[in-house]
């Protein structure tokens, strides 16, 4: 009878060790910061400066949540005709990405801000009848990694043709 008890009890330390290892892995994965969601952020856009054939805007991502979160890469951006999903794109559907090299993950503690630079092409960049000038009043922003859109008011004059590359965007970086 004694050998049977040893055989039944022998696997228990191995099972307990496996359970502790799995619990340790689960707690260490909780330490990794979650990606920022639109609910975690207040997104604003403000004119920064005029440049050669582009106006540069600061696209700020402020963490308004109670915990840290991360942003990585390029925000999805497009100028649109309305501040909702019914808004039609103005200009080309995708921005030109402004960056070379690796992209950093930006961790935002509560109250901290990330920044991306947004370039909007001026109408002087386009010659002839190709450019039909329009005033855009809304910017659709997908915080990186893109999932859900946020609509931000903006006033930008640019070209309306879908063949016109009107936007440029940098990756998000820490706003110091």
C-alpha positions in Angstrom: 0.0 0.0 0.0 2.9 2.4 0.7 4.3 2.2 -2.8 0.9 3.2 -4.2 0.8 6.4 -2.0 4.3 7.4 -3.2 3.3 7.0 -6.9 0.2 9.1 -6.3 2.0 11.8 -4.4 5.1 12.0 -6.5 3.5 14.0 -9.4 2.2 16.6 -6.9 5.5 18.6 -6.6 5.9 18.7 -10.4 2.3 19.9 -10.8 2.7 22.6 -8.2 5.9 23.8 -9.8 4.2 23.9 -13.2 1.3 25.9 -11.7 3.8 28.4 -10.1 5.7 28.8 -13.4 2.4 29.5 -15.3 1.4 32.0 -12.6 4.7 33.8 -12.9 4.4 34.0 -16.6 0.9 35.4 -16.3 2.0 38.1 -13.8 5.0 39.1 -15.9 2.8 39.5 -19.0 0.6 41.9 -17.0 3.6 44.2 -16.6 3.7 44.9 -20.3 1.9 48.1 -21.2 -1.2 47.9 -23.2 -1.6 49.8 -26.4 -3.4 53.2 -26.0 -7.0 53.1 -27.1 -9.0 56.2 -28.3 -10.7 56.2 -24.9 -7.2 56.6 -23.2 -6.3 59.6 -25.4 -7.2 63.2 -26.0 -6.0 63.9 -29.6 -5.5 67.5 -30.8 -4.0 69.1 -33.9 -2.5 72.6 -34.0 -0.7 74.6 -36.7 3.0 74.6 -36.1 4.6 76.3 -39.0 4.5 76.9 -42.7 7.2 75.1 -44.7 8.1 74.9 -48.4 4.8 73.9 -50.0 3.5 72.3 -46.8 1.9 73.4 -43.6 3.1 71.5 -40.6 0.8 70.6 -37.7 1.5 69.1 -34.3 -0.7 66.0 -33.8 -0.7 65.4 -30.0 -1.8 62.3 -28.2 -2.3 63.0 -24.5 -2.9 60.1 -22.1 -6.0 61.0 -20.1 -6.4 57.5 -18.5 -5.3 56.4 -15.1 -2.6 54.0 -16.4 0.3 54.0 -18.8 -0.2 52.9 -22.4 1.8 52.7 -25.5 1.8 54.0 -29.1 4.0 52.5 -31.8 4.4 53.6 -35.4 2.4 55.9 -37.6 -1.0 57.2 -36.9 -3.5 56.6 -39.7 -4.7 60.1 -40.9 -7.0 61.5 -43.6 -8.7 64.7 -44.2 -12.4 64.2 -44.4 -15.6 66.2 -45.2 -17.4 65.4 -41.9 -16.5 64.6 -38.3 -18.0 61.1 -38.4 -17.8 57.9 -40.4 -19.9 59.5 -43.2 -17.1 61.9 -44.0 -15.6 61.4 -47.4 -11.8 61.5 -47.8 -10.2 64.6 -49.2 -7.1 64.0 -51.4 -5.3 60.7 -51.6 -6.5 58.0 -49.3 -3.2 57.4 -47.5 -0.4 59.7 -46.3 3.2 59.7 -47.3 5.2 58.2 -44.3 8.0 60.4 -43.2 10.7 58.3 -41.5 13.6 56.1 -42.1 14.9 53.5 -39.7 13.3 51.6 -36.8 10.2 53.0 -35.1 10.2 53.3 -31.3 7.4 52.3 -28.9 6.4 55.4 -26.9 5.1 54.7 -23.4 2.8 57.4 -22.1 2.2 57.7 -18.3 -1.0 59.4 -17.3 -0.7 63.0 -18.3 2.1 62.5 -20.7 2.0 63.3 -24.5 3.2 61.8 -27.7 3.6 63.8 -30.9 3.5 63.1 -34.6 4.1 65.7 -37.3 1.5 66.1 -39.9 2.3 67.8 -43.2 -0.6 69.1 -45.4 0.3 70.1 -49.0 -0.5 73.6 -50.0 -2.4 74.2 -53.2 0.7 75.8 -54.8 2.3 72.3 -54.9 -0.2 71.4 -57.6 -0.3 73.2 -61.0 -3.0 73.7 -63.6 -6.5 72.3 -63.3 -5.3 69.2 -61.3 -5.9 71.0 -58.0 -9.4 71.9 -56.9 -8.8 73.8 -53.6 -10.9 72.9 -50.6 -11.0 73.7 -46.9 -10.9 70.6 -44.8 -12.5 70.9 -41.4 -11.9 67.4 -40.1 -9.0 65.1 -39.6 -9.7 61.4 -39.1 -7.0 59.9 -36.8 -6.3 56.2 -36.0 -3.9 56.1 -33.1 -1.2 53.5 -33.7 -1.6 50.6 -33.9 -4.8 51.6 -35.9 -8.1 50.3 -34.7 -10.7 52.9 -34.1 -10.9 56.4 -35.6 -11.1 59.7 -33.7 -12.3 62.9 -35.5 -10.4 66.1 -34.7 -11.3 69.6 -35.9 -8.7 71.2 -38.3 -8.8 74.0 -40.8 -6.5 73.2 -43.7 -6.6 74.3 -47.3 -5.5 71.7 -49.8 -6.4 69.9 -53.0 -9.4 67.7 -53.2 -8.6 65.2 -56.0 -8.1 61.6 -54.9 -4.9 61.5 -57.0 -3.3 64.3 -55.0 -0.8 63.2 -52.2 -1.9 65.9 -49.7 -0.7 64.4 -46.4 2.6 63.4 -44.8 2.9 61.9 -41.3 5.7 61.0 -39.0 5.7 58.2 -36.4 4.7 59.1 -32.9 7.5 60.2 -30.7 7.7 61.4 -27.1 6.7 65.1 -26.7 9.4 66.7 -24.5 
